[in-house]
Amino acid sequence: MIARRLLTLLSALVLVQLAGCATYGSGVQQALTAVEEGDYAKAATQIQSSLSADGKDRLLYNLELGVIRHLEGNYAESNRLLEDAARISEALKKKQLRDSLMVMMSNPRNADYAGNTHEEMMIYYYKALNYLAIAGQLSPGNARLDAVEGARIESRRLLLRLQALRNNEGSYNQYKDKEERTFSKVMDVFSVLVGNLVDTDDLTYRDDAMAHYLTGVSFEMNDEYDNARISYLKAAESYESGYSEQFQLGNGMVQQAWLDVARMMRRTGFSDNEITQVTVGKLSESQLSLLDSVADKSQLLVIEHKGRVPEKKELNLQLSINPNLRALELQPYFFEYSQEEINWFYLLYADKMFYGLVADYLNATRNFRVDFFTKTIFLGPLYDTAESMGLTNAIGNSLRVAVPYYGRPLDYGQSLLTIDQQTWSLDPAASPQLMAIQEQMKNAGPEIRAALSRAAVKAITASAIGSQDSTGLLAFAGKLAAQLSDAAETRSWLLLPGEIQIRRLFLEPGDHTLTLDSHLTDNRRQQIQKQVSLKPGDIQLWTVRTTGANTTSKALPEKNEAAPEPDTQDGTPTTDSVPKTDKPTRRLPTKE
């Protein structure tokens, strides 16, 4: 009777745990909401109370607070926090190896958060922006030169880190102690689990075109025109050769970067023939005509940070044994899953090829059906290894496994910039949300193998401890407790923008009124105004964050109501990129 009640209680605890697993996003939700409402003081207070400056989330403490200080305009403090974040990230990458055993016997959330690749790169992006903003507040002199130099250094750090990551990918081998060797054997069993749709090579973060572009801006601000030309050229080639396609950015920034290459060539004395040889097929006639008219103009560079990156969520899966096929089967947990979870599971794990149908057909224990929500892991000779080490017995009827996932990316609409009754569209320049989702997709295979191995090792340990109990209750309780302690890694830098858009204009010196009309998600539309005073030869930066909350918002036009078209008449100070009325369709790259 007591045993039955204990089993009932433990089963109830599992259901409560699965239904109530808190993610990192839910823990900092008040801070996120405060940022969307523009209450940065409240947001900072919430981050300081939710995260520890010296705990396992200390990297996120510095990252999130660094963005808040940036939004406040406290650029020096933002850079101090972000530099601390860069130092912490570097130290934690070395410490991760020592944390592996703790993670193996608990879950990733109990370890220090070391960040993802795109997050590390965005540290240097924000630091470069901060330095450019500081430079814009200073009069010409040594202090301004130092700030411009700081921006250039941070852009170079970003590019050097990317180069180092490319050079070192897959070159590190980890030594294993006795406990880790057990974990390694289990990993060998799950090594046959691989995705069969997504080509992870297409998801590799190989270069950062926007970092090259900002480096060019910093050189141009310092009158180093040939260095600016080289950086703009690298940006143009990066956007053109794959960066724009990978992150679904369209062609606007390709055209802008080539125009800036041509401008710097003209500045440094290249002939028209030399400029034509480099930019042939890249610029239109009207863009080429701009080269003779923009030299004495002022420049305005608008950088819009739209929305924020999506939150990582937890997907619960169940692993079971199929002895008839000498295989393992993986599927979403039987009682709770959303369409988003099914989509992620199907895309990355589910059987979609012929052998999946064969597995169903050969399975004598159930009726044949076409099932796209199961992953069959044929172990072959490894099944004997799994049996001998007690894995099949430890799994029993099923074993819960938790992995992180993302929903689909948000579709941000276009942004229109109006100055003196003329309107231009902004060009997508980078997509942190796609960087995050693609990196998670790229890591999905290794992560689920690690999650399966982690759950299996804990189950084997619980089974061994419970083997002394003839009732089997102790083994069941141990296995249940192990599953209750499992959780997916859902931490990430959530105050990053979802998308970054840019417009660079050449304007007459003087006072101008800027109006940014930004189309966001959920039919929201936010307008922001700013007054600027431009001097001849000036390069002025306006960085703006649009979220749609607590601002002047309006519904998007109905389908039969025409939206305002950008003004493209001849003679306007435009880069001549084609105004976009539709964003490029966002599709994640796949083998198909």
C-alpha positions, -999 to +999 in steps of 0.1 A: +000+000+000+028+024+010+047+014-021+017+021-043+012+055-028+049+063-032+048+054-068+016+075-074+033+105-057+065+101-077+045+098-109+026+130-100+059+148-094+071+139-129+040+154-144+043+185-123+080+188-133+073+183-170+045+209-170+064+235-149+100+234-161+110+271-159+132+284-187+158+312-185+134+335-204+106+331-178+131+341-151+141+374-166+107+382-182+101+413-161+134+428-173+126+420-209+092+437-206+107+467-190+132+471-219+103+469-244+085+496-224+116+518-224+120+516-186+157+509-186+162+517-149+136+491-140+151+466-164+186+470-149+172+465-114+153+433-125+185+419-141+205+427-110+179+409-088+173+379-112+209+371-121+241+369-100+271+390-109+294+362-097+272+331-101+267+305-128+249+331-149+275+359-145+281+360-182+245+367-189+244+392-161+271+413-179+256+407-214+220+417-206+231+446-184+255+457-211+227+461-236+206+480-211+234+505-205+238+508-242+201+516-246+204+542-218+232+559-236+258+550-210+282+537-235+313+536-213+296+515-187+282+493-214+317+487-227+330+479-192+303+453-187+308+438-222+345+436-218+339+417-185+316+394-205+343+388-231+368+379-203+343+356-185+334+339-218+371+331-226+377+318-191+346+296-191+354+279-224+384+264-206+364+256-175+337+238-195+359+207-197+361+205-159+323+210-156+315+180-178+311+155-150+288+177-130+266+183-161+266+145-168+251+137-134+227+167-133+218+190-162+235+218-182+217+245-162+237+236-132+269+246-149+283+280-157+269+295-189+297+301-214+276+315-243+272+306-280+294+315-309+271+343-323+267+357-288+305+360-284+306+378-318+278+402-308+299+413-277+324+430-301+296+443-323+280+462-294+314+474-282+322+488-316+288+505-317+294+520-283+327+535-294+312+549-325+284+565-304+310+580-281+330+594-311+298+610-323+294+629-290+329+643-291+345+673-310+374+666-333+405+658-313+425+631-296+395+618-276+374+613-307+403+596-325+407+573-295+369+564-297+371+557-334+402+536-329+383+517-302+355+509-326+380+496-352+397+474-326+365+458-315+355+451-351+389+435-357+385+414-325+352+401-339+367+391-372+398+376-356+376+354-333+357+342-363+389+333-381+402+315-350+369+295-347+371+284-383+407+274-380+402+254-348+369+237-355+369+201-345+405+200-335+402+196-297+403+162-280+392+158-244+409+136-218+385+115-198+387+103-163+371+070-151+336+083-149+339+101-182+349+068-199+315+054-188+299+084-203+320+080-235+308+044-239+272+055-237+279+083-262+292+056-286+258+039-284+241+071-293+266+080-320+244+065-346+217+091-339+221+118-365+197+141-383+188+133-419+175+166-433+195+197-423+229+202-438+248+217-409+275+229-432+250+254-446+244+267-410+280+274-401+286+310-390+316+317-413+320+354-416+304+386-405+298+411-433+284+437-410+316+437-389+336+444-420+312+472-428+314+488-394+352+486-396+350+505-429+328+532-412+354+536-384+382+540-410+362+565-430+354+585-399+391+588-393+398+598-429+417+565-436+400+561-469+421+533-484+417+512-453+380+520-455+379+508-491+395+475-482+369+469-453+339+479-475+353+455-502+354+427-477+319+435-466+306+436-502+322+403-510+310+387-478+274+398-483+275+387-520+292+354-515+268+339-490+262+360-459+231+376-473+217+343-486+224+324-453+206+350-432+179+360-457+190+396-460+182+405-496+204+425-519+203+460-504+235+458-483+254+442-512+246+473-533+254+497-504+288+481-497+298+483-534+287+519-536+310+526-506+338+508-522+335+530-553+333+562-531+365+553-513+382+545-546+372+580-559+385+595-526+419+578-530+425+588-566+414+557-586+405+564-621+370+560-635+382+530-655+396+513-624+364+520-605+344+505-633+366+474-634+359+467-597+322+476-596+311+464-631+276+450-628+274+462-592+262+498-595+235+514-616+241+546-636+224+567-610+246+552-583+277+560-604+264+596-608+263+599-570+300+596-568+304+631-582+278+647-559+283+632-524+318+644-516+306+676-498+275+661-483+269+650-448+263+614-440+237+598-418+239+561-409+208+547-393+211+514-376+178+499-364+177+470-339+143+454-344+126+433-317+147+407-299+159+372-304+135+344-296+137+325-263+150+290-262+124+265-250+125+230-236+113+200-256+106+168-236+112+135-254+108+099-244+133+072-252+122+036-254+136+002-263+124-019-293+141-053-288+125-067-320+144-043-341+174-041-317+167-003-318+159+027-297+129+049-304+126+086-297+094+106-298+078+137-282+066+131-247+032+115-249+010+140-231+023+175-238+037+190-270+029+220-292+030+224-329+063+243-325+078+213-307+065+189-334+079+211-361+114+211-345+113+174-338+102+165-373+128+188-389+158+176-369+151+142-356+120+123-370+123+095-395+114+110-429+131+086-453+122+051-465+140+033-436+115+050-412+086+032-429+106+000-430+110+002-392+073+006-387+066-022-410+090-046-393+078-037-358+056-067-348+046-050-315+023-024-330+001-018-360+018-005-391+013+032-397+031+060-413+045+078-383+065+110-388+068+117-350+093+089-342+130+086-345+142+050-348+178+045-338+191+012-352+219+001-329+231-030-348+261-045-329+259-017-304+227-032-290+248-059-274+270-032-258+239-014-246+226-047-230+259-056-214+263-022-197+227-023-184+214+005-206+184-014-220+174-025-185+179+010-171+157+026-199+129+002-191+096+012-205+108+047-213+132+074-203+126+112-204+151+134-222+150+172-224+166+192-253+163+229-262+145+241-293+134+273-310+101+283-326+101+296-362+118+330-367+097+361-366+090+379-398+098+415-392+084+439-418+101+467-436+112+500-420+108+534-437+129+564-430+114+598-439+135+630-440+123+663-453+093+646-470+115+620-488+113+583-478+137+555-480+135+518-469+161+503-446+181+473-457+184+441-435+221+440-426+222+411-400+198+387-384+208+377-348+176+356-345+186+334-375+222+332-361+207+318-329+183+294-345+208+281-371+235+276-344+210+256-323+201+235-354+237+229-361+242+218-325+210+197-323+227+164-331+255+166-306+232+181-280+206+153-282+233+127-281+247+143-250+212+146-234+204+109-242+237+099-227+233+120-197+198+106-190+211+070-196+241+073-173+218+086-145+194+057-152+221+031-151+234+046-118+199+045-103+194+009-116+227-002-100+218+014-066+183-001-067+195-036-076+198-043-038+161-038-034+140-069-043+108-048-047+123-026-074+109+004-057+142+019-049+154+016-085+121+031-098+124+060-073+161+066-083+152+066-120+124+090-114+145+113-093+172+113-121+146+123-147+132+150-124+167+165-123+171+167-160+166+200-179+176+214-212+199+244-216+176+272-224+198+301-214+208+326-240+214+364-245+178+376-248+183+413-252+200+409-286+178+424-314+160+400-337+171+418-368+194+447-377+185+471-405+206+499-420+201+530-442+230+552-452+221+586-467+240+616-481+223+648-470+228+685-472+244+700-441+219+715-416+190+705-394+168+676-403+138+658-388+140+620-390+109+598-388+114+561-386+083+540-394+090+505-383+068+475-392+071+449-365+054+416-357+018+410-347+006+439-370+024+464-348+039+496-363+061+520-343+071+555-352+101+573-337+112+609-345+146+625-340+162+659-347+197+659-361+221+687-370+246+677-397+279+695-405+297+693-438+316+661-442+300+647-410+292+610-405+265+609-379+252+576-364+216+570-352+212+537-334+176+530-325+158+501-308+122+493-319+101+469-299+065+481-305+056+483-268+045+515-249+050+537-280+029+553-307+017+522-326-009+516-352-023+487-371-008+479-405-027+490-436-055+466-447-047+446-478-066+470-500-050+500-485-017+511-501+013+515-479+035+545-484+061+539-512+097+551-507+106+582-528+130+572-556+129+602-579+161+612-595+184+636-576+174+624-541+203+615-518+198+578-521+221+548-525+198+538-554+190+504-539+156+492-550+130+500-523+116+469-508+079+464-505+083+428-495+109+411-473+127+381-487+110+349-478+128+334-447+137+298-453+163+279-433+188+261-456+182+224-460+195+196-481+163+197-500 
